[in-house]
Each structure stands twice: as structure tokens, then as C-alpha cells.
């Protein structure tokens, strides 16, 4: 676990003197297990989860934790399956507070539920209404809500703009990430002109296409180009200053396999850059407005995946981070200040253990936050990735994980002593 055979105690000693954190006695909590305190904050009989790792799950005060509630597991959602949207009050005995509902959701990414950036009281999520996907914005303090006639994926840091792919297209090529109910009107087209990425004005509700699948399919070189490949977009994320956004341009082969390129652009769809073009790129996070941490292969011929820091420029050079220590297949994010990277693993070994972990950038050390068993029944589309999300005050990490008797539930991990937050 620790590079160069460094023991946990030796590493914590280094942190104490090198980072000005709490005392060694404070840092060496749970010496027996070696993991920080964890508690489950939701309970059955219904199941609770949040989904993807790059959304704002905690409110700005770190008191309220968003989540979704569902009555079933172990099957694909249908168009008429409704989930509840709510939040947990960490200062009131983890009380569940229902906020609304949605019939536009997936197991992996939920309904894009998130706190609206720049607001201390508004949340947003996707739903469906009158034969189309929409998004709801609710003020939890006043109870007032409004509907935007478009779904959203990523919201700009000022909370005024969103970008979104065509969820009908995603559902057609990769069920589990799109929403069932409305078929892709362009399903026979490999790279349609009328499907792609849309910019959504969250004040007026206006939606405008800014980047089409036809356009991106003709930009640069498509690795392993073949006849019959079907293009789509997924995984969008605004930069920290809102000046650009990332998306994965993906294409599916007739045999079902897929490759990906990382693309960035301005919010109006201009200045499109193919940042990683080797066909093998996956989870990512912005480190700052000019740099992106992403999982990829070093080259198309490489066997192993790794974590690489790249500049936001066309055909960027890949600089590996945490080789052999930071997991090359997890879900990445930077804690505020960029001193720590939060990540996890997919199920490993016969026991199918998932391990959320922190990686200290300066020292190159890793601290595992727990080992969480994922039963075999959680597989494919309805698997439960931990997808670790951090609180704004960096004290807590929240993960999705099945419990022994209540299915998937929200778990909190206290990382305050590790990162030195009092």
C-alpha cells in the first residue's frame, strides 16, 4: 500500500512534520483497522445512492447531503420508474428530507442531482414532462421551484449555464448512462448533424446546439477508424473558471466495443481541442483551468492504464501521476487546494473489494479509506461504484455502497485527521 515499504505509522509521522497537520496521536486513529471512521447515513427498506463523483453532493455548509431513493435494485430502470430526490441532514440525526422525484435517471449517474453552483439553497436534477426530458430547480429554503425545458449534465461555476449531451443517444448506445423512454430519433445515423452537445441557459431556459456529432466525427484522426462506427458524447464537465468544458467523444463499433477521445471547447462550442487522441481515455477531473488529470493509456499500444496530467491543448503530452500507487481505473477528484487526490477502485479479487483512497501529491503516498465488499449480484449496469465525493470543508467523503441487509446506501468517511482539517 505504501510506496518503498513505508509503514502507515512512518507515513503519518512524515505528514505530521511535513504538512503541519494534527499530532501523531490524532493522526493514528483506528490503529487496529487502519481506516478512518465510517458511518451509514441512510437506511432501508428503500435504497439510497448519489451516483457520479464530479457533482456537488454537499451544500456549501457541508451539512446537507443529497441523495436518491429507490424501491428496487438489480434491473434496468423503465420509463415509468420513479425515484425520490432528497437530502440527509447531518446535524439532525441523519434525517432524510424528501425534495421531489424524477423519472429520468440511470444507476450510474442518477438524475444529475446536484447543488446549483453559486447558490446555498438551490438544487437541480433531471426529470421528464410532456414527452421530453427537463430539469427541475428547487430552492430548499423557500420551497419555490421552476422547470427548465431541457435536461442538464454539467453546470457552470456561476450556476447560470449548463451543457448537456443527448440522453436519448446515450441510452441507445450505452444503456445505464442515458434515460429510457424516448428513442433516439437518429439511431440509424452514425454521426448525425442534429445530435450532440447543447448549451442550456438556466435563466431563460433556452437550449442551443453547440457541437454536433457530425462535426466531431470529422475533426482530427479517429483511431482504429472503421465503417459502421456510431458516435456519441458522454461525461461533460465545466472547468473551474467556467471558460471551457470537457467531454468524451466516444464511438461504438458494430461488435459493441468502444473507444474514446478527450475533447475540450468553449461554452459556445468554439475552439474545439482534441486533448487526448489515442482512443483510450476515461475518468477525468480539472486540476485548474489549464490542466486536467485523466485516466488513459500512455499510447494506444500500451497495456496498462494510468493517471496522467495533461494541459488543455490539442494532442497534449501525458505526464503520469502516482504510477503504481494511485489506482489507474478509479474516479478522480482533487480536494480543495489540490494537495490531495481522491480516488477509488473497481472491485478486486475474489472478495470484490472496492477501496476509496487519498493520494498526497507532494509525497507520492496513498492512504486507503476502507475496504468495501461488492456482492456479485451488483454487476453491469446496476453495479455500485463507490464514486467518492468530498464535502466543501474537506472533512468528509461520501460513497455509495451496499450494506449487508439494506442494499445500496450512502456512507460517510471522516478524513479530517488525514488531511489535517480541525
N, C-alpha and C positions, 0 to 999 in steps of 0.2 A: 504493500500500500504506500509506503513512504520511500521516496527515491533514495538511492545509496544506503539502503538498510537503516535509515534514520528511524528511531523508535518514536512512538507518539509523544512520550514524555520529553524526549530530546527536542522534538519539533516544537512543542508548546513552550519549552524553555527559550528556544530561539525567537519565537513570536513575542514572548514577554519582553525580552531585552531589545529585539529589533524593531518592534512595532509600537511599543508603548502601550500595550494592551493591559488587561487586568492582571492581577498577581497570578503566579503559577498555581497557587492553591485554587483560585477561582477558575482558571482555565481547565484544570484537570478534574472536571466533573465526571460523574458516572464512570469512574475508573474501571469498574468491573466490565461493563459492556463496551466502553469506548465510544459511545454515541451520545449525542445531546438529548435532552428531554423531548419526548413526543407525546402528543395527545390527540385523540379523535374529537372533532368539534361538531360532527353531525351524527345522527343515529337513525336506525331503521324504525319502522319496517320499510320505508322508502329509501331509495339510493340517492346519493348526492355526489356531485363532481363539478369540476370547473372547465377542464379542457386545456387549451393550448397555453404555452408558457410565456408568450410575449404580449399578454393583455394585462391591464391594470385590474387585478382582483381585489386589492385592498383600497379602501378610501384613503385620502391624504393623511388622516389622523392615525391610520393603522388599526382602527377599532372595528370596522365593519369588513367582513369577508364575503364576497359574492360567491354564489353557487347555484346549481340547478338541481332539481329534484325530479325523479322519475320512478314509476311504479314497477318497471320490469328491467331485465337485463338479457344478454345472450341472444339477441336477434337484431336484425336491422330495423331502424325506425320506419314506420309507414307515414304517409302524408297526414293522416288524422291522429297520429300520436302526439299528445300534448304534454309538455313538461312544465313544471313550475319554476319560476325565477325568483330568487330570494337572496337574503344575506344573513350572516351569523353575527350577532353582537357579542364580541369577545369580552365586554365589560358587564354583561348581564347573563352570566351562566351559559354562554354559548347559545343564546336564544335564536331560533330560526324565525326570520321575519319574511313573510311572503310579499313579493313586489308585483308579480304579474305572471304571465305564461307565454309559451311560444310553441308553434307548430312548424318551425323552420330550424332544424337542428341536426347535428351529427354527433356520434360518440366521441370522435377525436377532438372536435373543436367547438362542440356545443352550439350555441346560437350567437356566438360572438359577443356574449355578455361581457361588459367592461365598464369601469368608471369613465365618464367622459373627461378626457384630459382638460386641465384648467378649471375644473369645477369641483367643489367639495360636497356636492349634493346630487348631481345628476348621473344616471346610469343609462346605458344604451344596449339594446340587443335586437336581434333579428326575429321576424315573425312573418306570417302571411296574412293577407287580407284581400278579398275581392279578386281572387285569381292571380295574385302577384306576391312576390316577396317584398317585405317592407322592413323598416326598423322603428323601434319604439324608443323614445327618450322620456325618462321619468325623473322628476325631482322628488327624492325620497323625503325631503323636509316638508314640502307643500302638498305633495300628492298630485301635482299637476303633470300631465303628460301630453305628448304630441307624437304624431306619426310622420315619418319620412317615407315617401313613396319609392324607396329603394333599399335593398339590404346594404350592409357595410361590412368591411373586413378590418382595415386599419384606420385609425382616427388620428388626425394631425395633432401635434402637441398643444395647439391652441384650442382644440375642440371644435373648430369651425368647418373642417373639411374631412371627408373620408375617401378612401379608394376601395374599390371592390371588384372582384372578378365576376364572371357569370357562373353562379352556383348551379345552374341547370347543366352547363357544360361539364363542370367538375363531377357532378353526380353521374353523368353519362360515362365518363372515362375512369373515374375512381370513386365508386360509392363508399360512403363513410366520411367523405370530406365535403361533399355537396349536400343538397337537401332534396329529398324525394317529393314527388307531387306534380311537378311541371316538367315535361320532357324538353330536352334541348331541341329547339326548332331548327338548329343547324347540324344535327347529329350526323347527317350524310356528308357534310363538308369537312375536309381535313384541316383547313385554315380559313375559316370564314371572315369576311370583312366586317360583319355586323356583330361579332362577339369578341370580347377582350376584357380590357380594364376600363372601369368607369370612375370618373371623379364625381363625388356627391357633395353638394353644398348643404351642410346641415342646418343652415339658417333659412334658406329658401326651399330646399328640397329638390332643387334642380340636379339632374344627373346627365353627365356628358361623357361619351366615349372618348378616351384619350390615347389608347393604344390597342390596335386590333390584332387578332391572331394572324391575320394575313400579313400585316406589316412585320411582326416579329419573326415570322417564319422565313422572311426574305432578308433578314438582317444578319450579316456575318456568315459564319460557317456552321452548319448543323452537323455535329459529329455523328458518324455512322448513318449518314443520310440514306434513306430507303424509300421506295414507293409505299404509299399507304399509311404513312405515319400521321397520327392525329394530334394536333397541337392544342394546348390549353395553358392557362395561368393558374397558379395557386401560391399561397403564402406571401402575403403583402405586408410591408412594414415601413412606416414613415421613419425618416432619420430624426435624431434628437432635436434638431432645429427646424424640422418641417420643410426643408428646402428640396428634399428628394425622397424617393421611396424605393424599396427593393421589391422584386417579385421573382419567383422561379418560373421560367419559361420551360414547360415540360412537353414532351411528345411521347405518345404511346404507339408501340409497334403492333402489327396485326397479331402477334403472339402474346400480347398483354404486357410485355416488358416496357420499361420507360427509362428515358434519360432526361437530364435537366441542365439548363444554363442559368446562372445568376445574372439578372438584368436590373439596372437602376435607371431612373428617369426623374425628371422634374414633375411636380404635381399636375402640370398641364400636358404631360406626355412628351415633352420635348427633351432634347439632349439624352437620347437613349444610349446607354453603355452596356455592353456585354462584359461584365467584370470577370466571371469565371466561365470559360467556354469549353472545358474539356468533356462535358457531358455528365460528370459525376460531381454533383454538389447537392447539399441537403440543408439541414438546420443552420440558421444564422442569427446573428444579432448585431446591431450597430454598437461599436465601441464609442464612437464620437461621430460628428457629421462627415468625417473624411475616411473613416476606417470601419471595416466590417470583419467580425470573427465568424468564420463559416466552417462547416464540415465538408470535406471533399477528398478526392484522391489528388496526390501531387501531380500526377499526369494520368491520362486515360489508360495507360498501361500498368499503373501501379496496382498492387494487390490490396494494400491496406488503406483504410480511411484514416484521416487525421483532422486536427483542428488547425485552421490556418487564418492568419490575419492578412487581409488584403486592403489595398487602397481602393477608393471608389473611382476607378478609372478603367477604361477598356483594356481587356486582356491583362489584368493586374498580376503582379508577381505574388506567389503564395509563400508566406513566411510561417512555418509551423510553430505552434504554441503547445507546450506541455506534452511533448512527444513521449509516449509510453506511460504517462501519468494521468493526464486529462483524457477522459473517455472520448473516443472518436466517433461515437454513434448517438450521443445523448442530445438533450435540449438545452441550449446555451443561453445564458444571460449574464450581464455584468451587474454586480451590486453598485449602488451609488458610490462614485469616487474611482471606479474601475480598478480597485486593488484586488478584488476577488471576482472569480468567475464561478457562477452557479451552474451545475450540470447534473445529469443523471445517466443511467444506463438502461438498456433494454434488458429483459430477463436473461440471466446467465446461469449455466449449469443445470443439473437435474432438478434442483430445487427452484429454478426460475426466479432468481433473486435480482431485484432491481435496487440500485444503490445511488441515491442522490448524493452529491458530493460538492465540496468547495475546493477551488484551486487558487492558491495565493500566487499572483502573477510574479511578484518580485523574487520570491524564494523558490518558486517552482514546486511547491509542496501541495499535497492533496489531503483533505480531511473528509472521510466518509461520514455521512449524517445518519446512516441507518441502513438496515438490510430488510427489504420488504418483499415477501413472497407473493408471486402472481400465479394463482392456480391455472391449470391448463385450459379450463373452460373459458378463460378470458384470452381470446386469441383473435387474430384477424381484425375485422372491422370494429368489433366491440371489446378489443383489448383495453387494458387500463394502464397507459403510460403514466409515470408519476408527474411529468411535466412541472417541475418545481417553479414556484413563483414566490418572490420576496416581497416583504412589506416595505413601504417607503422609508421607515426608520431603520431598516436593515436588521431588525431584531428577530424576525420570524420568517420561516419558509413554509409555504403551504403546498401539499402534494395531494394527488388523487391516488387512492389505494384501496383494494378490497380489504374488509375486515373479516374475521372468522365467521360471524353469523349474520352480518347485515349488508353484505355486498360492498360495492364501492362507496366510500365515504371520504370526507375531507380530513386530512391530518395536518397538524401544526408541529413544526420542529423549531425549537428555540436555539438560534445560532448566536445569540447576543454575546456570550462569553468567548466564542471563537473569533468573532470579528472585532471584539473589544468595544461593544456599544453598551453603555451603562443604562 
